[in-house]
């Protein structure tokens, strides 16, 4: 939200339309998520409804887990996940995997390691869990559960 408040509204370095595209359609295209990124019939969409005149990021290094001001609603998979400045009880999100996670599309991943990598799958998984610790608390819980399931499957193997 810092991009929208600071760079779009205050500094006018980028247009609102271009900023929204760079946060939605562009990453979806780069990740190969053909059914996401734009609002169009038949596409899947997560929608953030915000006021462009008041949106701003309130997070600081001292208080990193602050919701942005000016966001009215966030709708994920057709369910309201954020409303009136608070998270709702709904947890409709899920982890999206791009085409590179398919082991048949990338044969070098069949053994669980990228070509040339000396790191084990468990070490990579630990790195991911450290990365997810700094994610927003809304996504953190679902990602934590997915990581725990993956750890259990690795331990069982």
Backbone as CSV, one residue per row, in Angstrom:
resi,resn,N_x,N_y,N_z,CA_x,CA_y,CA_z,C_x,C_y,C_z
1,UNK,0.808,-1.184,0.000,0.000,0.000,0.000,0.860,1.260,0.000
2,UNK,2.118,1.082,0.375,3.034,2.228,0.349,3.158,2.770,-1.069
3,UNK,3.131,1.869,-2.035,3.246,2.300,-3.438,2.088,3.217,-3.799
4,UNK,0.875,2.814,-3.411,-0.300,3.608,-3.770,-0.326,4.951,-3.054
5,UNK,-0.027,4.951,-1.770,-0.073,6.195,-1.006,1.088,7.126,-1.297
6,UNK,2.283,6.599,-1.289,3.475,7.454,-1.412,3.829,7.755,-2.864
7,UNK,4.012,6.707,-3.660,4.552,6.910,-5.014,3.494,7.327,-6.036
8,UNK,2.239,6.913,-5.805,1.175,7.313,-6.737,0.590,8.656,-6.320
9,UNK,0.077,8.727,-5.084,-0.644,9.925,-4.681,0.280,11.082,-4.305
10,UNK,1.273,10.828,-3.458,2.097,11.933,-2.967,3.165,12.381,-3.966
11,UNK,3.976,11.454,-4.443,5.088,11.826,-5.327,4.721,11.850,-6.805
12,UNK,3.592,11.224,-7.160,3.106,11.168,-8.547,4.181,10.626,-9.511
13,UNK,4.898,9.589,-9.055,5.928,8.969,-9.886,5.358,7.916,-10.828
14,UNK,4.158,7.431,-10.528,3.526,6.377,-11.308,2.021,6.604,-11.270
15,UNK,1.338,6.209,-12.317,-0.119,6.381,-12.328,-0.773,5.277,-11.503
16,UNK,-1.973,5.545,-11.027,-2.712,4.566,-10.242,-2.949,3.289,-11.048
17,UNK,-3.335,3.462,-12.310,-3.611,2.305,-13.161,-2.376,1.429,-13.334
18,UNK,-1.226,2.065,-13.547,0.009,1.314,-13.742,0.434,0.611,-12.451
19,UNK,0.242,1.274,-11.315,0.590,0.656,-10.030,-0.273,-0.575,-9.766
20,UNK,-1.563,-0.472,-10.024,-2.460,-1.611,-9.823,-2.082,-2.746,-10.771
21,UNK,-1.760,-2.433,-12.018,-1.344,-3.468,-12.967,-0.072,-4.162,-12.491
22,UNK,0.866,-3.382,-11.954,2.128,-3.971,-11.491,1.950,-4.822,-10.239
23,UNK,0.834,-4.645,-9.541,0.565,-5.452,-8.349,-0.424,-6.581,-8.621
24,UNK,-0.959,-6.673,-9.834,-1.966,-7.698,-10.100,-1.689,-8.456,-11.398
25,UNK,-1.962,-7.850,-12.530,-1.836,-8.548,-13.817,-0.391,-8.912,-14.142
26,UNK,0.546,-8.024,-13.869,1.935,-8.279,-14.217,2.526,-9.470,-13.456
27,UNK,2.407,-9.528,-12.112,2.949,-10.697,-11.417,2.235,-11.996,-11.797
28,UNK,0.921,-11.930,-12.022,0.196,-13.137,-12.429,0.720,-13.651,-13.765
29,UNK,0.984,-12.743,-14.672,1.524,-13.126,-15.972,2.924,-13.714,-15.821
30,UNK,3.770,-13.076,-15.005,5.139,-13.563,-14.801,5.166,-14.942,-14.157
31,UNK,4.199,-15.209,-13.280,4.141,-16.493,-12.600,3.398,-17.560,-13.398
32,UNK,2.843,-17.165,-14.538,2.132,-18.123,-15.379,0.755,-18.472,-14.854
33,UNK,0.139,-17.585,-14.092,-1.209,-17.815,-13.557,-2.210,-17.214,-14.530
34,UNK,-2.577,-17.997,-15.530,-3.384,-17.491,-16.643,-4.796,-17.088,-16.238
35,UNK,-5.318,-17.648,-15.145,-6.696,-17.343,-14.759,-6.786,-16.278,-13.668
36,UNK,-5.718,-15.509,-13.470,-5.701,-14.496,-12.409,-5.056,-13.203,-12.890
37,UNK,-5.284,-12.142,-12.121,-4.600,-10.886,-12.398,-5.457,-9.793,-12.986
38,UNK,-6.581,-10.139,-13.589,-7.478,-9.130,-14.158,-8.914,-9.454,-13.754
39,UNK,-9.747,-8.416,-13.717,-11.172,-8.620,-13.448,-11.890,-8.821,-14.771
40,UNK,-12.226,-10.066,-15.023,-12.894,-10.420,-16.263,-13.766,-11.640,-15.983
41,UNK,-14.870,-11.759,-16.683,-15.764,-12.891,-16.501,-15.019,-14.203,-16.761
42,UNK,-15.229,-15.165,-15.867,-14.584,-16.460,-16.006,-13.214,-16.550,-15.352
43,UNK,-12.684,-15.431,-14.881,-11.375,-15.402,-14.226,-11.580,-15.462,-12.714
44,UNK,-10.557,-15.941,-12.019,-10.584,-15.937,-10.556,-10.012,-14.598,-10.111
45,UNK,-10.575,-14.046,-9.040,-10.108,-12.721,-8.627,-10.156,-12.565,-7.127
46,UNK,-9.122,-11.969,-6.583,-9.107,-11.456,-5.225,-9.155,-9.943,-5.396
47,UNK,-10.043,-9.306,-4.672,-10.303,-7.887,-4.901,-10.029,-7.086,-3.634
48,UNK,-9.262,-6.025,-3.767,-9.048,-5.072,-2.678,-9.746,-3.771,-3.067
49,UNK,-10.696,-3.356,-2.256,-11.427,-2.117,-2.519,-10.853,-1.051,-1.578
50,UNK,-10.288,-0.001,-2.181,-9.617,1.017,-1.396,-9.966,2.397,-1.915
51,UNK,-9.741,3.390,-1.061,-9.951,4.779,-1.421,-8.596,5.363,-1.822
52,UNK,-8.407,5.720,-3.095,-7.106,6.212,-3.537,-6.699,7.544,-2.897
53,UNK,-7.665,8.267,-2.332,-7.346,9.556,-1.701,-6.843,9.408,-0.272
54,UNK,-7.121,8.268,0.362,-6.736,8.117,1.767,-5.823,6.921,2.034
55,UNK,-5.570,6.103,1.050,-4.777,4.896,1.302,-3.343,5.257,1.678
56,UNK,-2.861,4.596,2.740,-1.476,4.782,3.155,-1.061,3.625,4.041
57,UNK,0.213,3.362,4.033,0.800,2.287,4.807,1.134,2.812,6.193
58,UNK,0.665,2.119,7.222,0.930,2.548,8.592,2.050,1.762,9.255
59,UNK,2.527,0.715,8.613,3.561,-0.130,9.214,4.890,0.604,9.310
60,UNK,5.589,0.362,10.403,6.925,0.900,10.614,7.824,-0.262,11.037
61,UNK,9.116,-0.006,11.165,10.014,-1.051,11.639,9.688,-1.430,13.085
62,UNK,9.257,-0.465,13.879,8.910,-0.742,15.269,7.572,-1.465,15.387
63,UNK,6.630,-1.138,14.512,5.288,-1.751,14.514,4.968,-2.236,13.105
64,UNK,5.517,-3.393,12.712,5.375,-3.845,11.328,4.012,-4.428,10.963
65,UNK,3.224,-4.849,11.934,1.966,-5.538,11.641,0.766,-4.605,11.766
66,UNK,0.785,-3.532,11.013,-0.308,-2.562,11.008,-1.048,-2.640,9.685
67,UNK,-2.361,-2.649,9.743,-3.141,-2.647,8.511,-3.052,-1.285,7.840
68,UNK,-3.137,-1.281,6.539,-3.102,-0.030,5.790,-4.394,0.749,6.018
69,UNK,-4.273,2.046,6.015,-5.433,2.918,6.133,-6.015,3.135,4.748
70,UNK,-7.330,3.207,4.636,-7.972,3.477,3.357,-8.423,2.233,2.609
71,UNK,-8.191,1.056,3.169,-8.669,-0.184,2.554,-10.011,-0.513,3.180
72,UNK,-11.066,-0.561,2.356,-12.407,-0.807,2.863,-12.715,-2.301,2.957
73,UNK,-12.428,-3.030,1.875,-12.733,-4.462,1.824,-11.634,-5.201,1.081
74,UNK,-11.429,-6.457,1.463,-10.623,-7.378,0.674,-11.469,-8.628,0.510
75,UNK,-11.691,-8.993,-0.740,-12.514,-10.159,-1.060,-11.598,-11.214,-1.668
76,UNK,-11.559,-12.385,-1.045,-10.702,-13.478,-1.488,-11.589,-14.666,-1.831
77,UNK,-11.451,-15.161,-3.053,-12.260,-16.290,-3.522,-13.747,-16.082,-3.263
78,UNK,-14.211,-14.855,-3.437,-15.630,-14.556,-3.304,-16.101,-14.338,-1.880
79,UNK,-15.218,-14.411,-0.903,-15.592,-14.204,0.493,-14.873,-12.976,1.044
80,UNK,-15.583,-12.211,1.868,-14.987,-11.016,2.460,-14.014,-11.453,3.557
81,UNK,-12.738,-11.112,3.388,-11.699,-11.492,4.349,-11.274,-10.319,5.230
82,UNK,-11.548,-9.093,4.777,-11.174,-7.896,5.521,-12.277,-6.882,5.323
83,UNK,-12.795,-6.349,6.443,-13.894,-5.392,6.348,-13.868,-4.477,7.565
84,UNK,-14.063,-3.197,7.331,-14.128,-2.240,8.433,-12.859,-2.152,9.258
85,UNK,-11.704,-2.337,8.617,-10.444,-2.227,9.328,-10.049,-3.456,10.117
86,UNK,-10.788,-4.566,9.952,-10.492,-5.786,10.706,-10.600,-7.011,9.813
87,UNK,-9.828,-8.042,10.169,-9.952,-9.323,9.487,-11.266,-9.955,9.902
88,UNK,-11.908,-10.674,8.983,-13.110,-11.428,9.318,-12.687,-12.854,9.689
89,UNK,-13.645,-13.678,10.036,-13.346,-15.071,10.399,-13.063,-15.925,9.160
90,UNK,-13.434,-15.441,7.991,-13.242,-16.208,6.755,-11.764,-16.352,6.426
91,UNK,-11.374,-17.550,6.003,-9.998,-17.823,5.562,-10.054,-18.576,4.225
92,UNK,-10.543,-17.884,3.180,-10.757,-18.568,1.905,-9.518,-18.677,1.022
93,UNK,-8.411,-18.087,1.403,-7.218,-18.091,0.558,-6.536,-19.444,0.511
94,UNK,-5.706,-19.611,-0.493,-4.897,-20.813,-0.602,-3.593,-20.445,-1.299
95,UNK,-2.602,-21.307,-1.171,-1.303,-21.064,-1.782,-1.406,-21.334,-3.273
96,UNK,-0.873,-20.440,-4.084,-0.864,-20.625,-5.529,0.517,-21.090,-5.961
97,UNK,0.537,-22.101,-6.782,1.795,-22.607,-7.301,1.851,-22.315,-8.794
98,UNK,2.964,-21.768,-9.238,3.160,-21.501,-10.659,3.580,-22.768,-11.379
99,UNK,3.769,-22.694,-12.683,4.101,-23.878,-13.470,5.461,-24.475,-13.135
100,UNK,6.364,-23.711,-12.541,7.698,-24.237,-12.243,7.685,-25.227,-11.086
101,UNK,6.566,-25.332,-10.344,6.505,-26.283,-9.250,6.127,-27.671,-9.724
102,UNK,5.756,-27.807,-10.975,5.413,-29.110,-11.530,6.697,-29.862,-11.845
103,UNK,6.935,-30.984,-11.160,8.203,-31.687,-11.339,8.345,-32.268,-12.739
104,UNK,7.231,-32.446,-13.443,7.319,-32.978,-14.803,7.680,-31.890,-15.804
105,UNK,7.371,-30.630,-15.430,7.751,-29.515,-16.289,9.229,-29.180,-16.112
106,UNK,9.779,-29.497,-14.948,11.186,-29.219,-14.656,11.824,-30.481,-14.102
107,UNK,12.367,-31.337,-14.971,12.904,-32.619,-14.533,13.993,-32.512,-13.477
108,UNK,14.705,-31.389,-13.404,15.772,-31.275,-12.414,15.230,-31.220,-10.988
109,UNK,13.892,-31.040,-10.831,13.307,-30.994,-9.498,12.804,-32.350,-9.024
110,UNK,12.892,-33.367,-9.854,12.372,-34.682,-9.486,13.046,-35.206,-8.229
111,UNK,14.323,-34.992,-8.074,15.051,-35.483,-6.908,14.873,-34.573,-5.695
112,UNK,14.083,-33.525,-5.831,13.847,-32.632,-4.700,14.830,-31.479,-4.611
113,UNK,15.751,-31.384,-5.549,16.729,-30.295,-5.544,16.794,-29.657,-6.925
114,UNK,17.013,-28.381,-6.929,17.239,-27.716,-8.210,18.637,-28.085,-8.696
115,UNK,18.819,-28.138,-9.981,20.127,-28.469,-10.544,21.188,-27.520,-10.005
116,UNK,22.291,-28.098,-9.537,23.374,-27.279,-9.005,23.177,-26.875,-7.554
117,UNK,22.030,-27.208,-6.976,21.773,-26.827,-5.597,22.354,-27.864,-4.651
118,UNK,22.971,-27.402,-3.582,23.499,-28.314,-2.576,22.597,-28.346,-1.359
119,UNK,21.514,-27.584,-1.401,20.605,-27.517,-0.262,19.568,-28.624,-0.358
120,UNK,19.291,-29.237,0.751,18.281,-30.292,0.789,16.897,-29.664,0.747
121,UNK,15.856,-30.459,0.434,14.496,-29.918,0.461,14.132,-29.376,1.834
122,UNK,14.637,-30.022,2.906,14.320,-29.551,4.256,14.942,-28.179,4.520
123,UNK,16.162,-27.966,4.054,16.808,-26.659,4.242,16.049,-25.585,3.480
124,UNK,15.612,-25.914,2.273,14.826,-24.951,1.482,13.513,-24.651,2.188
125,UNK,12.887,-25.690,2.763,11.627,-25.514,3.461,11.818,-24.624,4.688
126,UNK,12.925,-24.808,5.402,13.210,-23.952,6.560,13.371,-22.500,6.115
127,UNK,14.052,-22.284,4.992,14.221,-20.926,4.478,12.872,-20.308,4.157
128,UNK,11.975,-21.111,3.578,10.638,-20.605,3.267,9.895,-20.240,4.537
129,UNK,10.007,-21.082,5.565,9.290,-20.771,6.799,9.818,-19.491,7.430
130,UNK,11.125,-19.240,7.342,11.686,-17.984,7.860,11.165,-16.795,7.059
131,UNK,11.061,-16.967,5.755,10.543,-15.900,4.903,9.090,-15.600,5.245
132,UNK,8.292,-16.655,5.473,6.871,-16.460,5.740,6.614,-15.833,7.097
133,UNK,7.572,-15.884,8.003,7.377,-15.282,9.319,7.184,-13.777,9.224
134,UNK,7.690,-13.170,8.158,7.535,-11.731,8.020,6.317,-11.372,7.169
135,UNK,5.551,-12.379,6.746,4.341,-12.117,5.973,3.258,-11.570,6.889
136,UNK,2.193,-11.092,6.283,1.088,-10.590,7.089,0.460,-11.740,7.851
137,UNK,-0.097,-11.440,9.009,-0.649,-12.482,9.867,-1.808,-13.209,9.204
138,UNK,-2.505,-12.562,8.286,-3.629,-13.204,7.608,-3.158,-14.381,6.771
139,UNK,-2.067,-14.199,6.023,-1.549,-15.264,5.178,-0.643,-16.209,5.950
140,UNK,-0.098,-15.726,7.025,0.886,-16.500,7.767,0.327,-17.836,8.247
141,UNK,-0.884,-17.824,8.796,-1.434,-19.049,9.368,-1.628,-20.129,8.313
142,UNK,-2.186,-19.786,7.156,-2.381,-20.799,6.120,-1.041,-21.285,5.567
143,UNK,-0.080,-20.393,5.433,1.244,-20.804,4.962,1.947,-21.672,5.996
144,UNK,1.787,-21.351,7.273,2.395,-22.141,8.331,1.841,-23.562,8.330
145,UNK,0.535,-23.688,8.137,-0.078,-25.016,8.087,0.434,-25.817,6.891
146,UNK,0.576,-25.156,5.754,1.095,-25.840,4.570,2.536,-26.297,4.793
147,UNK,3.324,-25.466,5.440,4.719,-25.833,5.728,4.765,-27.009,6.696
148,UNK,3.917,-26.993,7.718,3.884,-28.110,8.675,3.498,-29.405,7.983
149,UNK,2.502,-29.347,7.099,2.115,-30.558,6.349,3.260,-31.062,5.494
150,UNK,3.972,-30.144,4.877,5.105,-30.532,4.025,6.223,-31.149,4.870
151,UNK,6.479,-30.574,6.029,7.496,-31.139,6.919,7.113,-32.554,7.339
152,UNK,5.827,-32.773,7.656,5.370,-34.102,8.053,5.551,-35.103,6.920
153,UNK,5.239,-34.675,5.694,5.396,-35.595,4.553,6.877,-35.906,4.287
154,UNK,7.771,-34.929,4.508,9.195,-35.173,4.351,9.717,-36.112,5.444
155,UNK,9.196,-35.950,6.647,9.632,-36.803,7.765,9.163,-38.243,7.556
156,UNK,7.975,-38.392,6.981,7.428,-39.727,6.740,8.156,-40.444,5.605
157,UNK,8.750,-39.683,4.675,9.417,-40.287,3.514,10.777,-40.850,3.821
